[in-house]
Amino acid sequence: MAIDGLDKAFWSGKRVLLTGHSGFKGAWAALWLASMGAEVTGFSLAPETDPNLFDLAGIPGVVRSRFGDLRDAGAVRRTVHEAMPEIVLHMAAQPLVRRSYVDPVGTFETNVMGTVNLLEALRGTETLRTVLVVTTDKVYENTEAGISFREEDPLGGHDPYAASKAAAEIVTSSYARSFLDEQGVRVATARGGNVVGGGDFSEDRLVPDIWRALIAGKPLILRNPAAARPWQHVLDCLCGYFTYARGLTDRAELPSALNFGPPPDAPPLTVAELADAIQSALGTDPVWEPANDAGPREMMTLEIDSRKARAVLGWKDQLAGTPCVSWLANWYRTLNAGGDMRAETLGQIAAYERLYRGEGS
């Protein structure tokens, strides 16, 4: 039987601690949870970019926002004590592969010790029922053999970002088995694919790079045009996370780690193929140039197998393929036209919920 991850009766009044609420996925999650009636406390660094979805979508007006650094154990502890959460969604991280090469120490401190600081602060929190730690599809030991990674495959990581997130998986498992299980707290990790959607303004990411090139009237530069990734719309991915969190909270028998990626029958798209589709959807000719220097090594092939999440949760994509591109292009077109981005973001959430309920868009 499918778990209803978007049941407002479940989320209404739930105290949720959401780390990373100022980021791309985190801002979507904060607005969506608040729209379902959750009492959200957010903890993260201040937004890094201008513009940013946190401000454009009016997140400060719908959540209790606390800015701080995961590496500051005292700030994390104070936020946990203030929030008294029932459900924790840990999404805060240093999320960029190329930045991890520039600042490996900061990446490991944030992604590993930041996770330690959060889990340590959660020990003994009497209200706590569920902790879902979001990692990445890059936690697997990737030999680029063309396999689609399953949850039981070995963890690893070539670059500091991937290695730090694999280490966060081990940290989470240790805290669950050593401390949180005996408190009756359900703990799990969610391994998301390459998430795209409106509102991403991060550095060194495909969709914001396309948007920045478009508004600047400059050529789009692609570092690794032949690289293939498990692309997925942010709303599909977050729906998976919410469904997983609800199932854990309701004490369903679920695995301690699940992959969230595109449908198993979806052919993997290269960076160039997705860039062409997005440029066309934005009404511009699909033109790009390869970078003279692709920079530090990044994996050329990456696929994850999300069949287990689909089977045990009853979760599925609503925006796979062409709708994914259309929805993100619509968001940026509205932005470029000077539209109300809070209304646009909430409108996409509401339209997604209608699709989820089988009511059409």
C-alpha positions as CSV (number, residue, x, y, z in Angstrom):
1,M,0.0,0.0,0.0
2,A,1.4,3.4,-0.9
3,I,2.4,5.8,1.8
4,D,0.8,9.3,1.4
5,G,3.8,11.6,1.8
6,L,1.7,14.7,1.0
7,D,-1.1,14.1,3.5
8,K,-1.7,17.5,5.1
9,A,-3.5,15.8,8.0
10,F,-0.1,14.1,8.8
11,W,2.1,17.2,8.4
12,S,-0.3,19.7,10.0
13,G,1.1,20.8,13.4
14,K,4.2,18.5,13.1
15,R,7.3,20.2,14.5
16,V,10.0,19.8,11.8
17,L,13.6,20.8,12.0
18,L,14.9,21.4,8.5
19,T,18.6,22.0,8.0
20,G,19.7,23.7,4.8
21,H,16.4,25.7,4.4
22,S,18.2,28.6,2.7
23,G,19.4,26.4,-0.2
24,F,17.8,25.3,-3.4
25,K,16.2,22.1,-2.3
26,G,15.8,23.3,1.3
27,A,13.8,26.4,0.3
28,W,11.4,24.3,-1.8
29,A,11.1,21.9,1.2
30,A,10.5,24.7,3.7
31,L,7.7,26.3,1.6
32,W,6.1,23.0,0.8
33,L,6.1,21.8,4.4
34,A,4.8,25.1,5.7
35,S,2.0,25.0,3.1
36,M,1.0,21.6,4.5
37,G,0.7,23.0,8.0
38,A,4.0,21.9,9.5
39,E,5.7,24.1,12.1
40,V,9.1,24.4,10.5
41,T,12.3,25.6,12.1
42,G,15.1,26.1,9.6
43,F,18.8,26.0,10.4
44,S,21.4,27.0,7.7
45,L,23.9,29.5,6.6
46,A,22.5,32.7,5.1
47,P,21.8,32.5,1.4
48,E,25.0,32.6,-0.7
49,T,23.6,34.0,-4.0
50,D,21.7,37.0,-5.2
51,P,19.1,36.2,-6.3
52,N,18.1,33.2,-4.2
53,L,15.0,31.2,-3.8
54,F,14.9,31.7,0.0
55,D,14.1,35.4,-0.5
56,L,12.2,35.2,-3.8
57,A,9.7,32.6,-2.4
58,G,9.3,34.5,0.9
59,I,10.6,31.7,3.1
60,P,11.4,34.0,6.1
61,G,7.7,34.6,6.4
62,V,6.7,31.0,6.8
63,V,9.3,29.3,8.9
64,R,11.2,30.1,12.1
65,S,14.6,30.7,10.6
66,R,17.9,30.4,12.4
67,F,21.2,31.1,10.6
68,G,24.2,29.3,11.8
69,D,27.0,26.9,10.8
70,L,26.7,23.2,11.3
71,R,30.3,23.2,12.5
72,D,29.2,25.3,15.5
73,A,28.1,22.6,17.8
74,G,26.6,25.1,20.3
75,A,24.5,26.8,17.7
76,V,23.2,23.4,16.5
77,R,22.4,22.3,20.0
78,R,20.6,25.6,20.8
79,T,18.4,25.3,17.7
80,V,17.5,21.7,18.5
81,H,16.5,22.7,22.0
82,E,14.4,25.6,20.7
83,A,12.7,23.6,18.0
84,M,12.0,20.4,20.0
85,P,11.4,18.6,16.7
86,E,9.4,15.5,16.1
87,I,10.9,15.1,12.6
88,V,14.3,16.2,11.4
89,L,15.2,16.5,7.7
90,H,18.9,17.1,7.5
91,M,19.6,18.7,4.1
92,A,22.3,21.2,5.0
93,A,25.7,20.5,3.4
94,Q,28.6,21.8,1.3
95,P,27.0,20.4,-1.8
96,L,29.4,21.3,-4.7
97,V,31.9,18.9,-6.1
98,R,34.3,21.5,-7.5
99,R,34.2,23.5,-4.3
100,S,35.2,20.4,-2.4
101,Y,38.5,20.3,-4.4
102,V,39.2,23.9,-3.4
103,D,38.2,23.5,0.2
104,P,38.3,19.8,1.2
105,V,38.8,20.5,4.9
106,G,35.7,22.7,5.0
107,T,33.7,20.1,3.0
108,F,34.6,17.3,5.4
109,E,34.0,19.5,8.5
110,T,30.6,20.5,7.3
111,N,29.4,17.3,5.8
112,V,30.9,14.9,8.4
113,M,31.3,16.8,11.6
114,G,28.3,18.9,10.9
115,T,26.2,15.7,10.8
116,V,27.9,14.5,14.0
117,N,27.0,17.8,15.7
118,L,23.4,17.5,14.7
119,L,23.0,13.9,15.7
120,E,24.8,14.5,19.0
121,A,22.4,17.4,19.7
122,L,19.4,15.2,18.9
123,R,20.4,12.5,21.5
124,G,18.0,12.6,24.4
125,T,15.5,14.9,22.6
126,E,12.3,13.5,24.0
127,T,10.0,14.7,21.3
128,L,12.0,13.2,18.5
129,R,10.5,10.4,16.4
130,T,12.3,10.5,13.0
131,V,15.6,11.6,11.5
132,L,16.1,11.6,7.7
133,V,19.6,12.5,6.6
134,V,19.8,13.5,2.9
135,T,23.1,12.5,1.2
136,T,23.6,12.0,-2.5
137,D,23.8,9.6,-5.4
138,K,27.6,10.1,-5.3
139,V,28.0,8.1,-2.1
140,Y,28.8,4.9,-4.0
141,E,32.2,3.6,-5.1
142,N,32.0,4.6,-8.7
143,T,34.3,2.7,-11.0
144,E,32.3,4.0,-14.0
145,A,31.5,0.5,-15.1
146,G,28.1,1.6,-16.3
147,I,26.1,0.0,-13.4
148,S,23.0,1.5,-11.8
149,F,23.9,1.6,-8.1
150,R,21.6,-0.1,-5.6
151,E,21.4,0.6,-1.9
152,E,23.5,-2.4,-0.9
153,D,26.4,-1.5,-3.2
154,P,29.7,-0.4,-1.5
155,L,30.1,3.2,-0.4
156,G,33.1,5.2,-1.5
157,G,33.9,8.5,-3.2
158,H,36.7,9.8,-5.4
159,D,36.3,13.5,-4.8
160,P,36.1,15.1,-1.3
161,Y,32.4,15.9,-1.7
162,A,31.4,12.3,-2.5
163,A,33.7,10.9,0.2
164,S,32.4,13.3,2.8
165,K,28.8,12.2,2.1
166,A,29.7,8.5,2.2
167,A,31.3,9.2,5.6
168,A,28.1,11.0,6.7
169,E,26.2,7.8,5.8
170,I,28.5,5.8,8.2
171,V,28.2,8.4,10.9
172,T,24.4,8.3,10.6
173,S,24.3,4.5,10.9
174,S,26.6,4.6,13.9
175,Y,24.5,7.1,15.8
176,A,21.4,5.2,14.9
177,R,22.7,1.9,16.2
178,S,24.6,3.3,19.2
179,F,22.2,5.8,20.5
180,L,19.0,6.7,18.6
181,D,17.6,3.3,18.1
182,E,17.3,2.7,21.8
183,Q,15.5,6.0,22.1
184,G,12.9,4.6,19.7
185,V,13.9,7.1,17.0
186,R,13.7,6.0,13.4
187,V,16.9,7.0,11.5
188,A,17.5,6.7,7.7
189,T,19.4,8.2,4.8
190,A,18.0,9.3,1.5
191,R,20.3,9.3,-1.5
192,G,19.0,11.8,-4.1
193,G,20.0,12.1,-7.7
194,N,20.9,15.2,-9.6
195,V,18.0,17.4,-8.8
196,V,16.9,20.3,-11.1
197,G,14.1,22.8,-11.0
198,G,13.3,26.5,-10.7
199,G,15.1,28.6,-8.1
200,D,18.6,27.1,-8.3
201,F,21.2,29.8,-8.5
202,S,24.2,27.8,-7.3
203,E,27.6,28.0,-8.8
204,D,28.8,25.2,-11.2
205,R,25.4,23.7,-11.8
206,L,23.9,23.2,-15.2
207,V,20.5,24.9,-14.9
208,P,21.7,28.1,-13.2
209,D,24.6,28.2,-15.7
210,I,22.1,28.1,-18.5
211,W,20.0,30.8,-17.0
212,R,23.0,33.1,-16.3
213,A,24.3,32.7,-19.8
214,L,20.8,33.5,-21.2
215,I,20.3,36.7,-19.2
216,A,23.9,37.8,-19.8
217,G,23.7,37.1,-23.5
218,K,26.8,35.1,-23.3
219,P,27.7,31.6,-24.7
220,L,26.8,28.7,-22.5
221,I,30.0,26.8,-21.5
222,L,29.7,23.1,-20.6
223,R,32.5,21.5,-18.6
224,N,31.6,17.9,-19.3
225,P,28.9,17.8,-22.0
226,A,29.1,14.0,-22.4
227,A,28.7,13.3,-18.7
228,A,25.4,11.4,-17.9
229,R,23.5,12.0,-14.7
230,P,20.2,10.8,-13.0
231,W,18.3,14.0,-13.5
232,Q,15.1,14.5,-11.4
233,H,12.8,17.4,-10.7
234,V,13.1,18.8,-7.2
235,L,9.4,18.2,-6.5
236,D,9.6,14.6,-7.3
237,C,12.7,14.2,-5.1
238,L,11.2,16.1,-2.2
239,C,8.0,14.1,-2.5
240,G,10.1,11.0,-2.0
241,Y,11.8,12.4,1.0
242,F,8.5,13.4,2.6
243,T,7.0,10.0,1.9
244,Y,10.0,8.3,3.4
245,A,9.9,10.5,6.5
246,R,6.2,9.8,7.0
247,G,6.6,6.1,6.6
248,L,9.4,6.1,9.2
249,T,7.3,8.2,11.6
250,D,4.4,5.8,11.2
251,R,6.7,2.9,12.1
252,A,6.5,1.2,8.7
253,E,9.0,-1.5,8.1
254,L,11.4,0.3,5.8
255,P,15.1,0.1,4.8
256,S,17.5,2.4,6.5
257,A,18.7,3.8,3.2
258,L,16.8,4.5,-0.1
259,N,17.8,5.9,-3.5
260,F,15.6,8.6,-5.1
261,G,16.2,9.0,-8.8
262,P,14.5,9.0,-12.2
263,P,12.4,6.1,-13.3
264,P,14.3,2.8,-14.0
265,D,13.2,2.9,-17.7
266,A,14.3,6.5,-18.3
267,P,17.3,6.7,-20.6
268,P,20.2,8.6,-18.9
269,L,20.6,12.1,-20.4
270,T,24.0,13.7,-20.9
271,V,24.7,17.2,-19.8
272,A,24.6,18.4,-23.4
273,E,21.2,16.7,-24.1
274,L,19.6,18.3,-21.1
275,A,21.2,21.6,-21.8
276,D,19.7,21.5,-25.4
277,A,16.3,20.7,-24.0
278,I,16.3,23.4,-21.4
279,Q,17.5,26.1,-23.8
280,S,14.8,25.1,-26.3
281,A,12.2,25.3,-23.6
282,L,13.4,28.7,-22.6
283,G,12.9,29.8,-26.2
284,T,16.5,30.1,-27.2
285,D,18.6,28.2,-29.7
286,P,20.4,25.2,-28.1
287,V,24.0,26.4,-28.5
288,W,26.9,25.8,-26.2
289,E,30.7,25.6,-26.2
290,P,32.9,23.0,-24.4
291,A,35.1,24.4,-21.7
292,N,38.7,24.7,-22.5
293,D,39.5,23.3,-19.1
294,A,36.9,21.0,-17.4
295,G,38.6,21.4,-14.1
296,P,39.1,18.7,-11.5
297,R,37.9,15.2,-12.3
298,E,34.2,14.4,-12.1
299,M,32.6,11.1,-12.9
300,M,31.4,10.8,-16.5
301,T,28.7,8.2,-15.8
302,L,26.4,7.9,-12.8
303,E,23.1,6.0,-12.4
304,I,21.2,5.0,-9.4
305,D,18.5,2.4,-9.1
306,S,15.4,3.7,-7.3
307,R,13.2,0.7,-7.7
308,K,13.3,-0.2,-3.9
309,A,11.9,3.3,-2.9
310,R,9.2,2.9,-5.5
311,A,8.3,-0.6,-4.2
312,V,8.4,0.0,-0.4
313,L,6.9,3.5,-0.4
314,G,4.6,3.4,-3.4
315,W,6.4,6.7,-4.5
316,K,6.7,7.6,-8.2
317,D,7.6,10.5,-10.3
318,Q,5.0,13.0,-11.6
319,L,7.4,15.1,-13.7
320,A,9.8,12.6,-15.4
321,G,11.0,13.6,-18.8
322,T,9.6,16.5,-20.7
323,P,7.5,17.9,-17.8
324,C,10.6,18.3,-15.7
325,V,12.1,20.5,-18.3
326,S,8.9,22.4,-18.9
327,W,8.3,23.2,-15.3
328,L,11.8,24.5,-14.6
329,A,11.7,26.6,-17.8
330,N,8.3,28.0,-16.8
331,W,9.8,29.1,-13.4
332,Y,12.7,30.9,-14.9
333,R,10.5,32.5,-17.6
334,T,8.3,33.9,-14.8
335,L,11.4,35.2,-13.0
336,N,12.7,36.9,-16.2
337,A,9.3,38.5,-16.8
338,G,9.4,40.1,-13.3
339,G,6.7,37.8,-11.9
340,D,5.7,37.0,-8.3
341,M,8.1,34.1,-7.5
342,R,6.4,33.2,-4.3
343,A,3.1,32.7,-6.2
344,E,4.9,30.8,-9.0
345,T,6.6,28.5,-6.5
346,L,3.5,27.9,-4.5
347,G,1.6,27.4,-7.8
348,Q,4.0,24.7,-8.9
349,I,3.6,23.0,-5.6
350,A,-0.2,23.1,-5.8
351,A,-0.1,21.8,-9.4
352,Y,2.2,19.0,-8.3
353,E,-0.2,18.0,-5.5
354,R,-3.0,17.8,-8.1
355,L,-1.0,15.5,-10.3
356,Y,-0.1,13.4,-7.2
357,R,-3.9,13.1,-6.4
358,G,-4.7,12.2,-10.0
359,E,-6.5,15.5,-10.6
360,G,-4.5,16.7,-13.5
361,S,-2.4,19.8,-13.6
